[in-house]
Amino acid sequence: MSEPASLIDPSKRLGTVTRVTASAVDLTLPNALAALGRRGLAKGSVGDFVFVDCDRSAILGRVTEVGIPDRQRNILEHQIETDPTVEPQGRVQLLATVSKTTRKVTRGINTQPRVGDGVYLAEGGALSNSIKDALEGDVKRDGGRLLVELGHLSGLDDAALSVPPEKLFGRHCGVFGATGGGKSWTVSRLVNEIVRIGGKCILFDPTGEFAGKVATAREFEFSNDQAAEGRLVRFPSEKLSELDLNALLRPTGQSQGPTLRSAIISLRLARLLLADPERFPQHAVEGSDALQIEVQHNNQTVGFIHLDENKTVAKANQQRKPLGRVQLMLADQLAADDCDFDLKVLSNQIGKECLFPANADGTFGGVDSKQVGYNNTLVIRIETLLNSPDMSCFFSQDGLDICAEIEEFLDDPHARALVLSFENVSFKHNARELLLNALGRYLLGIARQGRFRQNPLVCLLDEAHQFIGRSVGDDQSSVNLDAFGLIAKEGRKYGLTTVVATQRPRDVPQDVLSQLGTLFVHRLTNERDRETIERACGELDRSAAAFIPSLSQGEAIIVGPDLPAPLPIMMSKPEKGQQPESHGPKYQEFWGEPEAVSLIEDFDQNSRKH
């Protein structure tokens, strides 16, 4: 650690405090003028970090404004080629308090500056060490602390910034920035740093730009016929929720909805009956593959449930009592929310639910052809989705079970990163949104079992505005995409945290933004986006937010409850081979081909002839 005396360097004095407010000070900046031929010698510019000397402590601040008093502006213009006598003034936003003796940085202004106090340019090493001590003070680990290396404070190449993962990911994290601001590079930096320090993470990649960019990562793809062997995966349809299925099928409320619900319960019932032959004896039907399932109560046979060759429940003209008895016996299992049944026979079962009212003798009515007609469009949608290439991420049998792969990844102590590419998942039928939401819900279910308490997991979600805070389906059968919102609200206590990255923070719900601890704010030009960020983090006042539209590529303001103040940081450039493929169209490479030029010339010549 640098000696405390270096915190205030007399040779770096910028000026003197002339006015004090609750959150800022005005000061003289006698050497701030870029005089003719001496611009490089000027001291004090917007963005500089400074220390205000307050006896036993120093106040960390940042210059936010530099100017010439109105009464002296004419003098400056008249003396532009001579030595001007004007006196520049500036304003410093007060950020935090630093003890000169202990170097401890505390949030807020514990000692108010006074008129006449000296203001000194902050030395990078001293500032970096002070922030480092503040961040690492309560983090202990045998063998040295783990630190995520982010970059350096803007304008101070020697002020490196490293943050313990507890301070960065412990309360969830947000990465915001417009196109070209460096958001993807920050995500790449974070995920590769997690790998470097021996953490565990899953990166959801909607565009495929991180393929091959994460060190030692296991990579998988959905819905890609050209995927390399062992990389194609699918989400098993039996782990979809009933709400997911409704959002895909969109049954009409009055006729198709109740029929679909009844068919799902019947197929669940068939699976439970077949899985427990001791409790429910099975009797073969001579001459066919159908089964009669015996239902008993108090050691007496109540009746039989008929399962046809497809193992669907036949109801037409069958006794109602055994079916009702079984539904009471298996009520809890039948109320489950998953789709753990054979979807391929769902349309068949729907046809068996279209019945006339029950008969007086306690049997179901016969098949009602009118109801069959009402449900015909539903049956067509089911068959279309089951056989559609756009839905292969759910219903195809090609590819590995992604849930099994996630389990294997979590159980492997040497596995560090898992990258899941959604690049080829169709936008039709809301397949992308439902797939990611199902994966998030699956991870949250694992977290609630306590799997991550001893081995925390970080989920990184790029293009989060596409998947959070929306609903898919229609008014009668919609699904809220709330899985990652729930992770943000309750995942922390289970050891499951998330990094939300988006270029449209205004589309992320406020209740999710409010759960984010550390924020990386890259360049944002949209006023609504900036206002959203200001509301989400109280530490980012208008003085600090004023820098957001002019941040350079890769530069961000990092804000968090564990940071002493909003800090501008230049993120370290990802290592070679780790830079995501987030470039725009390559006009110079693909435009201006000789063939195209010759075609235009031929067209011009023909036009002149005619």
C-alpha positions as CSV (number, residue, x, y, z in Angstrom):
1,M,0.0,0.0,0.0
2,S,1.2,3.5,-0.8
3,E,2.2,5.8,2.2
4,P,-0.7,7.9,3.5
5,A,1.3,11.0,2.7
6,S,0.9,10.4,-1.1
7,L,-2.9,10.8,-0.7
8,I,-2.3,14.6,-0.8
9,D,0.6,15.5,-3.1
10,P,1.5,19.3,-2.8
11,S,2.8,19.3,-6.3
12,K,-0.7,18.3,-7.6
13,R,-2.6,21.2,-6.1
14,L,-5.3,22.5,-8.4
15,G,-6.9,25.3,-6.5
16,T,-8.8,26.4,-3.5
17,V,-12.4,25.9,-2.3
18,T,-14.4,29.2,-2.7
19,R,-18.0,27.9,-2.1
20,V,-19.5,24.9,-0.4
21,T,-22.9,23.2,-0.9
22,A,-24.3,19.9,0.4
23,S,-23.0,17.8,-2.4
24,A,-20.4,19.9,-4.3
25,V,-17.8,22.7,-3.9
26,D,-16.7,25.5,-6.2
27,L,-13.0,26.2,-6.5
28,T,-10.5,28.3,-8.3
29,L,-8.5,26.6,-11.0
30,P,-5.6,29.0,-11.7
31,N,-3.8,26.6,-14.0
32,A,-6.8,25.2,-15.9
33,L,-6.5,27.7,-18.8
34,A,-5.3,26.3,-22.1
35,A,-3.1,29.3,-22.9
36,L,-1.5,29.6,-26.3
37,G,1.3,27.2,-26.6
38,R,0.8,25.8,-23.0
39,R,-2.2,23.6,-23.3
40,G,-0.3,20.6,-22.2
41,L,0.6,22.3,-18.9
42,A,-3.0,23.1,-17.9
43,K,-4.3,21.3,-14.8
44,G,-7.9,20.7,-14.0
45,S,-10.4,19.4,-16.5
46,V,-13.9,17.9,-16.4
47,G,-13.7,14.3,-15.3
48,D,-10.6,14.6,-13.1
49,F,-10.6,12.9,-9.7
50,V,-9.5,15.2,-6.9
51,F,-9.0,15.1,-3.1
52,V,-10.3,18.1,-1.0
53,D,-7.9,18.3,2.0
54,C,-10.0,18.5,5.2
55,D,-7.3,18.1,7.9
56,R,-7.6,14.5,9.1
57,S,-9.5,13.3,6.1
58,A,-9.8,14.0,2.5
59,I,-13.0,14.2,0.4
60,L,-12.9,12.3,-2.9
61,G,-14.5,14.3,-5.7
62,R,-14.7,14.6,-9.4
63,V,-14.6,17.8,-11.5
64,T,-17.9,18.2,-13.3
65,E,-17.6,21.8,-14.6
66,V,-14.9,24.2,-15.5
67,G,-15.5,27.8,-16.8
68,I,-14.6,31.4,-16.9
69,P,-16.7,33.9,-14.8
70,D,-19.1,35.9,-17.0
71,R,-17.4,39.2,-16.2
72,Q,-14.0,38.0,-17.5
73,R,-15.1,36.4,-20.8
74,N,-14.4,39.6,-22.8
75,I,-11.0,39.8,-21.3
76,L,-10.1,36.3,-22.4
77,E,-11.2,37.0,-26.0
78,H,-9.2,40.2,-26.2
79,Q,-6.0,38.6,-24.8
80,I,-6.2,35.3,-26.7
81,E,-2.6,35.7,-28.0
82,T,-1.1,37.2,-24.8
83,D,-1.0,36.0,-21.2
84,P,-4.6,36.3,-20.1
85,T,-5.4,37.4,-16.6
86,V,-8.6,35.6,-16.2
87,E,-9.2,33.2,-13.3
88,P,-11.0,29.9,-14.3
89,Q,-13.3,28.4,-11.8
90,G,-14.7,24.9,-11.4
91,R,-17.2,22.7,-9.6
92,V,-16.4,19.3,-7.9
93,Q,-19.0,16.7,-7.1
94,L,-18.3,15.2,-3.7
95,L,-18.3,11.5,-3.7
96,A,-16.8,9.9,-0.5
97,T,-14.7,10.4,2.6
98,V,-11.1,9.0,2.9
99,S,-9.3,8.8,6.2
100,K,-5.7,10.0,5.9
101,T,-4.5,7.7,8.6
102,T,-6.4,4.4,7.9
103,R,-7.1,5.0,4.2
104,K,-10.6,3.7,4.9
105,V,-13.1,5.0,2.4
106,T,-16.7,5.5,3.6
107,R,-19.7,6.4,1.6
108,G,-21.1,9.9,2.1
109,I,-19.4,13.1,3.2
110,N,-18.5,12.7,6.9
111,T,-16.5,15.9,7.1
112,Q,-17.7,19.0,5.3
113,P,-15.1,21.0,3.3
114,R,-14.6,24.6,4.2
115,V,-13.8,27.7,2.1
116,G,-10.1,27.9,1.8
117,D,-9.4,24.1,1.8
118,G,-6.9,23.0,-0.9
119,V,-8.0,20.8,-3.8
120,Y,-5.4,18.3,-5.2
121,L,-5.4,16.1,-8.2
122,A,-5.8,12.5,-7.2
123,E,-2.9,10.2,-7.7
124,G,-4.0,7.0,-9.4
125,G,-2.2,4.5,-7.1
126,A,-3.4,6.2,-3.9
127,L,-7.0,6.3,-5.2
128,S,-6.9,2.7,-6.4
129,N,-5.6,1.5,-3.1
130,S,-8.2,3.4,-1.1
131,I,-11.0,1.9,-3.2
132,K,-9.5,-1.5,-3.0
133,D,-9.3,-1.4,0.8
134,A,-12.9,-0.3,1.0
135,L,-14.1,-3.1,-1.2
136,E,-12.0,-5.9,0.3
137,G,-12.2,-4.8,4.0
138,D,-14.8,-7.4,5.1
139,V,-13.9,-10.2,2.6
140,K,-11.6,-12.9,4.0
141,R,-10.3,-16.0,2.4
142,D,-7.3,-18.3,3.2
143,G,-4.7,-18.1,0.6
144,G,-5.7,-14.6,-0.7
145,R,-8.9,-13.0,-1.8
146,L,-10.5,-13.7,-5.1
147,L,-10.8,-10.6,-7.2
148,V,-12.6,-9.9,-10.5
149,E,-10.2,-7.6,-12.5
150,L,-12.3,-5.1,-14.4
151,G,-10.1,-2.4,-15.7
152,H,-8.9,1.0,-14.6
153,L,-10.5,4.3,-13.5
154,S,-11.1,6.5,-16.5
155,G,-8.1,8.9,-17.1
156,L,-5.9,7.1,-14.6
157,D,-4.1,4.2,-16.2
158,D,-2.4,3.4,-12.9
159,A,-5.6,3.1,-11.0
160,A,-6.6,-0.5,-11.5
161,L,-10.0,-1.6,-10.2
162,S,-10.6,-5.1,-8.9
163,V,-13.8,-6.2,-7.1
164,P,-14.5,-9.2,-4.9
165,P,-17.2,-11.4,-6.5
166,E,-19.3,-10.9,-3.4
167,K,-19.5,-7.2,-4.1
168,L,-20.1,-7.7,-7.8
169,F,-22.5,-10.6,-8.1
170,G,-23.8,-11.0,-4.6
171,R,-26.8,-8.7,-5.1
172,H,-27.2,-9.4,-8.9
173,C,-25.6,-7.2,-11.5
174,G,-26.8,-5.1,-14.5
175,V,-24.9,-4.2,-17.7
176,F,-26.5,-1.4,-19.7
177,G,-25.4,0.3,-22.9
178,A,-26.4,1.4,-26.3
179,T,-25.2,-0.4,-29.4
180,G,-21.4,0.1,-29.8
181,G,-21.0,1.2,-26.1
182,G,-19.1,-1.9,-25.0
183,K,-21.8,-3.9,-23.3
184,S,-20.9,-7.2,-24.9
185,W,-17.2,-6.7,-24.1
186,T,-18.2,-6.2,-20.4
187,V,-20.2,-9.4,-20.4
188,S,-17.3,-11.2,-22.0
189,R,-14.9,-9.8,-19.4
190,L,-17.2,-10.8,-16.5
191,V,-17.8,-14.4,-17.7
192,N,-14.1,-15.0,-18.5
193,E,-13.1,-13.5,-15.1
194,I,-15.5,-15.9,-13.4
195,V,-13.8,-18.8,-15.2
196,R,-10.3,-17.4,-14.2
197,I,-11.1,-17.2,-10.5
198,G,-12.7,-20.7,-10.4
199,G,-16.3,-19.7,-10.3
200,K,-19.3,-21.3,-12.1
201,C,-21.6,-19.6,-14.6
202,I,-24.1,-20.1,-17.4
203,L,-24.3,-17.7,-20.2
204,F,-27.5,-17.4,-22.2
205,D,-26.5,-16.2,-25.7
206,P,-29.4,-15.1,-27.8
207,T,-27.4,-14.0,-30.9
208,G,-24.5,-16.5,-30.9
209,E,-21.9,-13.8,-30.5
210,F,-20.1,-15.5,-27.6
211,A,-19.6,-18.8,-29.5
212,G,-16.0,-19.9,-28.9
213,K,-15.3,-16.7,-26.8
214,V,-15.4,-18.2,-23.3
215,A,-12.3,-20.0,-22.0
216,T,-12.9,-23.8,-21.3
217,A,-16.7,-23.4,-21.7
218,R,-19.0,-26.2,-22.6
219,E,-21.1,-24.9,-25.5
220,F,-24.5,-26.1,-26.7
221,E,-27.0,-25.0,-29.4
222,F,-30.7,-25.3,-29.9
223,S,-32.5,-25.9,-33.2
224,N,-29.4,-26.1,-35.3
225,D,-29.3,-28.9,-37.9
226,Q,-25.7,-28.1,-38.6
227,A,-24.5,-28.2,-35.0
228,A,-21.3,-30.2,-34.4
229,E,-21.7,-33.6,-32.8
230,G,-22.6,-33.4,-29.2
231,R,-23.5,-29.8,-29.2
232,L,-27.2,-30.0,-30.3
233,V,-29.6,-29.9,-27.3
234,R,-33.3,-29.7,-26.7
235,F,-35.4,-28.8,-23.7
236,P,-37.5,-31.9,-22.8
237,S,-41.2,-31.1,-23.3
238,E,-42.2,-33.0,-20.2
239,K,-40.5,-30.2,-18.2
240,L,-42.7,-27.5,-19.7
241,S,-45.4,-26.2,-17.6
242,E,-49.1,-26.5,-18.4
243,L,-49.2,-22.7,-18.8
244,D,-46.3,-22.9,-21.4
245,L,-48.4,-25.5,-23.3
246,N,-51.5,-23.3,-23.2
247,A,-49.4,-20.3,-24.5
248,L,-48.2,-22.4,-27.5
249,L,-51.6,-23.9,-28.3
250,R,-53.9,-20.9,-27.5
251,P,-57.1,-22.9,-27.0
252,T,-60.3,-20.9,-27.1
253,G,-61.8,-20.3,-23.7
254,Q,-65.3,-21.7,-23.9
255,S,-64.8,-25.0,-25.6
256,Q,-61.2,-25.9,-26.4
257,G,-59.8,-24.7,-23.0
258,P,-61.8,-27.1,-20.8
259,T,-61.3,-30.0,-23.3
260,L,-57.5,-29.5,-23.3
261,R,-57.4,-29.3,-19.5
262,S,-59.4,-32.5,-19.3
263,A,-57.2,-34.3,-21.8
264,I,-54.1,-33.3,-19.9
265,I,-55.5,-34.7,-16.6
266,S,-56.4,-37.9,-18.4
267,L,-52.9,-38.4,-19.8
268,R,-51.4,-37.6,-16.4
269,L,-53.7,-40.2,-14.9
270,A,-52.7,-42.8,-17.5
271,R,-49.1,-42.3,-16.7
272,L,-49.6,-42.7,-13.0
273,L,-51.7,-45.8,-13.4
274,L,-49.1,-47.5,-15.6
275,A,-46.3,-46.5,-13.3
276,D,-47.8,-48.4,-10.3
277,P,-49.0,-51.8,-11.4
278,E,-49.1,-53.2,-7.8
279,R,-51.5,-50.6,-6.7
280,F,-53.5,-50.6,-9.9
281,P,-53.4,-54.1,-11.4
282,Q,-53.3,-54.3,-15.2
283,H,-55.4,-56.7,-17.3
284,A,-54.7,-57.3,-21.0
285,V,-57.6,-57.0,-23.4
286,E,-57.6,-60.1,-25.7
287,G,-56.8,-59.4,-29.3
288,S,-55.4,-55.9,-28.8
289,D,-52.7,-53.9,-26.9
290,A,-55.3,-52.2,-24.8
291,L,-55.4,-52.6,-21.0
292,Q,-58.0,-52.7,-18.3
293,I,-56.7,-51.0,-15.1
294,E,-58.4,-52.3,-12.0
295,V,-59.4,-49.7,-9.4
296,Q,-59.7,-50.9,-5.8
297,H,-61.0,-49.2,-2.6
298,N,-61.0,-50.9,0.8
299,N,-59.8,-54.1,-0.8
300,Q,-62.8,-54.2,-3.1
301,T,-62.9,-53.7,-6.9
302,V,-64.6,-50.4,-7.8
303,G,-64.4,-50.9,-11.5
304,F,-62.0,-50.7,-14.5
305,I,-60.4,-47.9,-16.5
306,H,-59.9,-48.7,-20.2
307,L,-56.6,-47.6,-21.8
308,D,-56.5,-48.1,-25.6
309,E,-53.6,-49.1,-27.7
310,N,-52.0,-45.6,-27.5
311,K,-52.3,-45.7,-23.7
312,T,-55.0,-42.9,-23.8
313,V,-58.0,-43.1,-21.5
314,A,-61.2,-44.2,-23.3
315,K,-64.2,-42.7,-21.7
316,A,-67.1,-43.0,-24.1
317,N,-69.8,-45.2,-22.6
318,Q,-67.4,-46.3,-19.8
319,Q,-68.2,-46.3,-16.0
320,R,-67.6,-43.0,-14.3
321,K,-67.2,-44.3,-10.8
322,P,-63.7,-45.9,-11.1
323,L,-62.3,-42.8,-12.8
324,G,-63.7,-40.5,-10.1
325,R,-62.3,-42.7,-7.4
326,V,-58.8,-42.7,-8.9
327,Q,-58.9,-38.9,-9.4
328,L,-59.5,-38.6,-5.6
329,M,-56.7,-41.0,-4.8
330,L,-54.2,-39.2,-7.0
331,A,-55.4,-35.7,-6.6
332,D,-52.1,-34.2,-5.6
333,Q,-50.2,-35.8,-8.5
334,L,-52.9,-34.8,-11.0
335,A,-52.6,-31.2,-9.8
336,A,-49.0,-31.0,-10.9
337,D,-48.0,-28.2,-13.3
338,D,-45.6,-30.0,-15.6
339,C,-46.3,-31.8,-18.9
340,D,-44.9,-35.1,-17.9
341,F,-47.0,-37.1,-20.3
342,D,-46.8,-38.2,-23.9
343,L,-47.6,-35.2,-26.0
344,K,-47.7,-37.2,-29.2
345,V,-51.1,-38.7,-28.1
346,L,-52.6,-35.4,-26.8
347,S,-54.6,-34.8,-29.9
348,N,-55.9,-38.4,-29.7
349,Q,-57.0,-37.9,-26.1
350,I,-58.8,-34.7,-26.9
351,G,-61.0,-36.6,-29.3
352,K,-61.9,-38.9,-26.4
353,E,-62.9,-36.0,-24.2
354,C,-65.6,-34.8,-26.7
355,L,-68.6,-36.6,-25.2
356,F,-72.3,-36.2,-24.7
357,P,-73.6,-35.6,-21.2
358,A,-73.4,-38.6,-18.8
359,N,-76.0,-41.3,-19.0
360,A,-78.5,-42.1,-16.2
361,D,-76.8,-45.5,-15.5
362,G,-73.6,-43.8,-14.3
363,T,-71.6,-44.1,-17.6
364,F,-70.1,-41.4,-19.8
365,G,-72.0,-40.4,-22.9
366,G,-70.9,-41.3,-26.4
367,V,-68.7,-39.3,-28.7
368,D,-70.2,-35.9,-29.6
369,S,-69.2,-35.1,-33.2
370,K,-70.2,-31.5,-32.8
371,Q,-67.6,-31.1,-29.9
372,V,-65.1,-32.9,-32.1
373,G,-65.6,-30.3,-34.7
374,Y,-65.2,-27.4,-32.2
375,N,-61.8,-28.8,-31.2
376,N,-60.6,-29.6,-34.6
377,T,-58.5,-26.4,-34.9
378,L,-56.9,-27.2,-31.6
379,V,-56.0,-30.7,-32.8
380,I,-54.5,-29.2,-36.0
381,R,-52.4,-26.7,-33.9
382,I,-51.1,-29.6,-31.8
383,E,-50.0,-31.7,-34.7
384,T,-48.5,-28.7,-36.5
385,L,-46.4,-27.7,-33.5
386,L,-45.2,-31.2,-32.7
387,N,-43.9,-31.6,-36.3
388,S,-42.7,-28.1,-36.9
389,P,-38.9,-27.5,-37.2
390,D,-39.5,-24.2,-35.5
391,M,-40.4,-26.0,-32.3
392,S,-37.7,-28.7,-32.5
393,C,-36.1,-27.2,-29.3
394,F,-39.0,-28.7,-27.4
395,F,-40.6,-31.5,-29.4
396,S,-37.8,-33.0,-31.5
397,Q,-36.0,-36.2,-30.2
398,D,-32.8,-35.0,-31.8
399,G,-30.1,-33.6,-29.5
400,L,-29.1,-34.1,-25.9
401,D,-31.4,-33.3,-22.9
402,I,-30.2,-29.9,-21.8
403,C,-31.5,-30.5,-18.3
404,A,-29.3,-33.6,-18.0
405,E,-26.3,-31.6,-19.4
406,I,-26.9,-28.8,-16.8
407,E,-27.0,-31.4,-14.0
408,E,-23.7,-32.9,-15.3
409,F,-22.2,-29.4,-15.5
410,L,-23.2,-28.6,-11.9
411,D,-21.9,-31.9,-10.6
412,D,-18.5,-31.5,-12.3
413,P,-16.1,-29.6,-9.9
414,H,-13.8,-28.7,-12.8
415,A,-16.5,-27.3,-15.2
416,R,-16.6,-23.5,-15.0
417,A,-18.8,-22.1,-17.8
418,L,-21.7,-23.3,-19.9
419,V,-22.7,-21.3,-23.0
420,L,-26.2,-21.9,-24.4
421,S,-26.8,-20.4,-27.9
422,F,-30.3,-19.4,-29.0
423,E,-29.1,-18.0,-32.3
424,N,-31.1,-20.6,-34.4
425,V,-34.2,-20.8,-32.2
426,S,-37.2,-19.5,-34.1
427,F,-39.0,-16.3,-33.3
428,K,-42.3,-18.0,-34.3
429,H,-44.7,-19.1,-31.6
430,N,-42.6,-17.3,-29.0
431,A,-40.3,-20.3,-28.9
432,R,-37.3,-18.2,-27.8
433,E,-39.0,-16.5,-24.9
434,L,-40.7,-19.7,-23.7
435,L,-37.4,-21.7,-23.9
436,L,-35.4,-19.2,-21.9
437,N,-38.2,-18.8,-19.4
438,A,-38.4,-22.6,-19.0
439,L,-34.7,-22.8,-18.4
440,G,-34.8,-20.0,-15.8
441,R,-37.6,-21.7,-14.0
442,Y,-35.7,-25.0,-14.1
443,L,-32.6,-23.4,-12.5
444,L,-34.7,-21.7,-9.9
445,G,-36.2,-25.1,-9.0
446,I,-32.7,-26.5,-8.5
447,A,-31.8,-23.5,-6.4
448,R,-34.7,-24.0,-4.1
449,Q,-33.4,-27.4,-3.4
450,G,-30.3,-25.8,-2.0
451,R,-27.9,-27.0,-4.7
452,F,-26.1,-23.6,-5.0
453,R,-25.6,-22.8,-1.3
454,Q,-22.1,-24.4,-1.3
455,N,-21.3,-23.7,-4.9
456,P,-22.9,-20.4,-6.1
457,L,-23.9,-20.0,-9.7
458,V,-24.1,-16.9,-11.8
459,C,-26.4,-16.7,-14.8
460,L,-25.6,-14.1,-17.5
461,L,-28.5,-13.1,-19.7
462,D,-27.7,-11.0,-22.8
463,E,-30.5,-9.0,-24.6
464,A,-32.5,-9.3,-21.4
465,H,-35.2,-6.9,-22.7
466,Q,-36.4,-9.6,-25.0
467,F,-37.2,-12.0,-22.2
468,I,-38.0,-10.1,-18.9
469,G,-41.2,-8.3,-18.1
470,R,-43.2,-9.6,-21.0
471,S,-46.1,-12.0,-21.4
472,V,-46.7,-14.3,-24.4
473,G,-49.9,-15.9,-25.6
474,D,-53.3,-14.3,-25.8
475,D,-55.7,-12.9,-23.1
476,Q,-57.1,-16.3,-22.3
477,S,-53.8,-18.3,-22.1
478,S,-50.9,-16.1,-21.5
479,V,-47.6,-16.8,-19.7
480,N,-45.6,-14.1,-17.8
481,L,-41.9,-14.4,-18.6
482,D,-41.1,-14.0,-14.9
483,A,-38.5,-16.7,-14.3
484,F,-35.5,-14.4,-14.3
485,G,-37.5,-11.8,-12.4
486,L,-38.1,-14.4,-9.7
487,I,-34.3,-15.2,-9.7
488,A,-33.6,-11.5,-9.2
489,K,-36.1,-11.4,-6.3
490,E,-35.3,-14.6,-4.5
491,G,-32.3,-16.3,-6.1
492,R,-29.7,-14.6,-4.0
493,K,-30.7,-16.4,-0.7
494,Y,-30.2,-19.7,-2.6
495,G,-26.8,-18.8,-4.1
496,L,-28.2,-18.2,-7.6
497,T,-27.5,-14.7,-8.9
498,T,-27.9,-13.2,-12.4
499,V,-26.2,-10.6,-14.6
500,V,-28.8,-8.8,-16.7
501,A,-27.4,-7.1,-19.9
502,T,-29.5,-5.0,-22.2
503,Q,-29.4,-2.0,-24.5
504,R,-33.0,-1.0,-23.5
505,P,-33.1,-0.7,-19.7
506,R,-36.5,1.1,-19.9
507,D,-38.0,-2.3,-21.0
508,V,-36.8,-4.1,-17.8
509,P,-39.4,-4.0,-15.1
510,Q,-38.7,-1.7,-12.2
511,D,-39.1,-4.5,-9.6
512,V,-36.3,-6.3,-11.4
513,L,-34.1,-3.2,-11.6
514,S,-34.6,-2.5,-8.0
515,Q,-33.1,-5.9,-7.1
516,L,-29.8,-5.2,-9.0
517,G,-26.9,-4.2,-6.8
518,T,-23.9,-3.4,-9.0
519,L,-24.6,-1.6,-12.3
520,F,-22.3,-1.1,-15.3
521,V,-23.7,1.9,-17.3
522,H,-22.2,2.3,-20.7
523,R,-23.1,5.0,-23.2
524,L,-26.8,5.6,-23.3
525,T,-28.2,8.2,-25.7
526,N,-31.9,7.6,-25.1
527,E,-33.3,10.0,-22.5
528,R,-35.8,7.4,-21.2
529,D,-33.1,4.9,-20.7
530,R,-31.0,7.4,-18.7
531,E,-34.0,8.3,-16.6
532,T,-34.7,4.7,-15.9
533,I,-31.1,4.2,-14.7
534,E,-31.2,7.3,-12.5
535,R,-34.4,6.0,-10.8
536,A,-33.0,2.5,-10.3
537,C,-29.9,3.7,-8.4
538,G,-30.1,6.6,-6.1
539,E,-26.3,7.0,-5.9
540,L,-26.2,8.1,-9.5
541,D,-27.2,11.8,-9.3
542,R,-27.5,14.1,-12.3
543,S,-23.9,15.3,-12.0
544,A,-22.7,11.7,-12.5
545,A,-25.4,10.8,-15.0
546,A,-24.4,13.8,-17.2
547,F,-21.3,11.8,-18.3
548,I,-23.4,8.8,-19.6
549,P,-24.1,10.1,-23.2
550,S,-20.4,10.9,-23.8
551,L,-18.8,7.7,-22.5
552,S,-16.4,6.2,-25.0
553,Q,-16.5,2.6,-26.2
554,G,-15.7,0.3,-23.4
555,E,-16.0,3.0,-20.7
556,A,-18.7,2.7,-18.1
557,I,-19.9,4.2,-14.8
558,I,-20.0,1.5,-12.2
559,V,-22.5,2.0,-9.4
560,G,-23.2,-0.2,-6.4
561,P,-24.1,-0.3,-2.7
562,D,-20.6,-1.6,-1.9
563,L,-18.8,1.0,-3.9
564,P,-17.8,4.3,-2.2
565,A,-19.2,6.3,-5.1
566,P,-20.2,6.1,-8.8
567,L,-16.9,5.4,-10.5
568,P,-16.1,5.8,-14.2
569,I,-14.1,2.8,-15.4
570,M,-12.4,1.9,-18.6
571,M,-13.1,-1.9,-18.9
572,S,-10.1,-4.0,-19.9
573,K,-10.4,-5.2,-23.5
574,P,-11.2,-8.9,-23.7
575,E,-8.2,-11.1,-24.4
576,K,-7.6,-12.1,-28.0
577,G,-10.1,-14.8,-28.9
578,Q,-12.5,-13.7,-26.2
579,Q,-14.0,-10.7,-28.1
580,P,-17.6,-11.3,-29.0
581,E,-18.8,-11.1,-32.6
582,S,-20.8,-8.0,-32.1
583,H,-19.6,-6.0,-35.0
584,G,-22.1,-4.5,-37.5
585,P,-22.4,-5.1,-41.3
586,K,-19.1,-5.1,-43.1
587,Y,-19.9,-2.7,-46.0
588,Q,-16.3,-2.3,-47.1
589,E,-15.9,-6.1,-47.4
590,F,-19.1,-7.0,-49.1
591,W,-20.1,-3.9,-51.1
592,G,-18.4,-2.6,-54.2
593,E,-17.7,-5.9,-55.9
594,P,-16.4,-5.6,-59.4
595,E,-19.3,-7.6,-60.8
596,A,-21.8,-5.1,-59.3
597,V,-19.8,-2.1,-60.7
598,S,-19.7,-3.6,-64.2
599,L,-23.5,-4.3,-64.1
600,I,-24.2,-0.6,-63.3
601,E,-21.8,0.5,-66.1
602,D,-23.6,-1.7,-68.6
603,F,-27.0,-0.4,-67.4
604,D,-25.8,3.2,-67.9
605,Q,-24.5,2.5,-71.4
606,N,-27.8,0.8,-72.4
607,S,-29.8,3.7,-71.0
608,R,-27.8,6.2,-73.1
609,K,-28.4,4.2,-76.3
610,H,-32.2,4.2,-75.7
